[in-house]
Amino acid sequence: MYPLYENFPLTCEMRERVSDYLREVDFHLPGTTPDDFTPMDEAVYLGWNFQTEDLEAFAVGLVCTKEGHEQERTFIRMSRGQLLGEADAPRLSVNPPVRGRDALRMQRWRPQSGPIVATGVDSYARPGDAVPGVDVDLTLLEDTLSDIEIFAAAGRSARDEGQFDFAVDFGTLLAGRYMRLKHFEEAGRLSPEELARLTAFEERCRAAQEILTRLNLPTLADVATPEKRRHPQHR
């Protein structure tokens, strides 16, 4: 199915309509007011997700300008007709204000307050760490496997919503974070505590082999198997 609309840039008049709508519905994050937000330059089409969104739905990003809240971002849903100023435009239900960073799946493992967290190889370095970020690597793997076990215990299947996210997240973690840990394990750079956590995670993965296979999720065996490419030119 092709999307009904595409993203489009907002004119000054459209951005003013967004600001007026924020004031009308009193849309703001805690500690701010509707007047503290500036609409971004583009309306992003949401209606492509037709199973959960209205076909006319767009999202407009909002940047907070209040002192002390400059790092905060959110968005509001509006119909295409509202943005264009049509008199009979459909009005969508107002979405709850949510901080952009709170909506990221990785946010649960990041600090919950303060400025945007820096990234890079030493972002998670702590005094005494032999290798920066190992604790975070292990936590990501452990928590995601726990989420999968909860998903399975609830009777969910490979066809249920959420399976695709797990396939992407866990597959990426196994191919990246896990292989990174194995590299440092072979190099003898993990502490005894870190090595024990890695071993425990591997044992949990093997114990959950049936669950992972049933949910069509990657396993340690998949990581250990050389990738099979269908086309000779890709090998």
TAUR-V273599 format. One record per helix or strand of 2 or more residues. SS is the DSSP state (alpha for helix, beta for strand). FROM is the first residue (numbers start at 1). TO is the last residue. Records with the same first field share a line. If there is no record, write none. Layout:
BEGIN
SS->FROM-TO  FROM-TO
END
This chain:
BEGIN
beta->8-9  37-45  57-64  73-79
alpha->12-25  34-36  80-84  100-103  105-109  134-153  163-186  192-207  209-214  220-224  232-234
END
